[in-house]
Amino acid sequence: ILRVLGENAIAVRTKAMKCLSEVVAVDPSILARPDMQRGVHGRLMDNSTSVREAAVELLGRFVLCRPQLAEQYYDMLIERIL
């Protein structure tokens, strides 16, 4: 999934984020991995609105139920807000 997040096609990146969201639904601790953090961060800054929305949705679903993830993703979320 992480490799596909770098594809050129917007639809592919969006679907990859949605797939990642389904994986995280089974194991939210996967978001704590550094490679996942880099992947999500890259999609938060994506040129495509749909990809950015999928990334924000992913974090919104899981950061609230795992407060330690909020600390890890705080800087990324603030950067996205600004």
PAROFI-698624 format. One record per residue (C-alpha): x, y, z. Coordinates in pm, 1 decimal. Layout:
BEGIN
- X, Y, Z
...
END
This chain:
BEGIN
- 0.0, 0.0, 0.0
- 281.8, 240.4, 83.1
- 435.0, 194.1, -261.2
- 104.4, 264.0, -431.1
- 66.2, 590.8, -237.3
- 337.6, 732.8, -462.1
- 164.6, 648.1, -791.3
- 89.3, 921.7, -1043.9
- -280.2, 841.6, -1084.4
- -497.4, 1030.4, -836.4
- -760.5, 755.6, -823.4
- -495.5, 498.9, -731.6
- -355.7, 713.5, -449.3
- -705.9, 780.4, -317.9
- -794.9, 410.6, -320.5
- -464.8, 328.1, -152.8
- -548.9, 568.0, 131.7
- -890.7, 406.2, 167.6
- -730.7, 61.0, 171.9
- -486.8, 178.6, 435.1
- -781.7, 301.1, 638.3
- -932.0, -48.2, 627.3
- -602.2, -201.1, 741.6
- -581.0, 48.7, 1025.4
- -936.6, -41.4, 1128.1
- -807.2, -390.0, 1206.2
- -481.8, -274.2, 1370.0
- -463.3, 98.6, 1458.2
- -114.2, 54.1, 1602.3
- 16.8, 32.1, 1244.9
- -10.3, 412.6, 1228.2
- 271.1, 433.1, 1483.7
- 522.3, 292.3, 1232.5
- 762.1, 553.8, 1090.6
- 703.6, 439.6, 731.3
- 327.7, 480.5, 778.7
- 379.0, 826.1, 924.9
- 583.7, 929.1, 620.6
- 324.3, 784.6, 384.7
- 33.5, 959.1, 553.7
- 226.0, 1285.0, 577.7
- 298.8, 1277.4, 205.6
- -68.8, 1226.2, 127.4
- -174.5, 1505.5, 364.1
- 25.5, 1736.2, 137.6
- -88.4, 1573.6, -188.5
- -187.4, 1791.7, -484.3
- -520.2, 1611.6, -510.0
- -807.2, 1714.6, -286.2
- -951.5, 1362.9, -281.0
- -621.9, 1213.2, -163.1
- -585.2, 1476.9, 109.6
- -943.9, 1415.1, 219.9
- -881.3, 1040.9, 243.0
- -570.1, 1103.8, 454.9
- -754.0, 1340.6, 690.1
- -1042.6, 1094.8, 716.6
- -801.1, 816.0, 806.4
- -642.0, 1020.0, 1082.8
- -974.7, 1151.6, 1205.2
- -1110.0, 800.7, 1248.1
- -821.5, 667.4, 1450.2
- -638.8, 948.0, 1625.9
- -932.7, 1011.4, 1857.8
- -945.2, 651.3, 1978.0
- -566.4, 633.8, 2019.9
- -444.3, 951.2, 2198.1
- -78.1, 854.1, 2153.1
- -131.7, 880.1, 1777.0
- -252.1, 1237.6, 1821.4
- 88.2, 1326.1, 1962.7
- 269.2, 1155.7, 1674.8
- 54.5, 1317.5, 1404.8
- 5.1, 1657.0, 1571.0
- 271.6, 1839.7, 1368.5
- 139.5, 1694.2, 1042.7
- -216.4, 1795.2, 1123.1
- -114.1, 2148.6, 1218.9
- 87.9, 2178.6, 899.1
- -215.5, 2066.4, 698.1
- -444.2, 2311.5, 877.5
- -212.0, 2601.3, 806.2
END
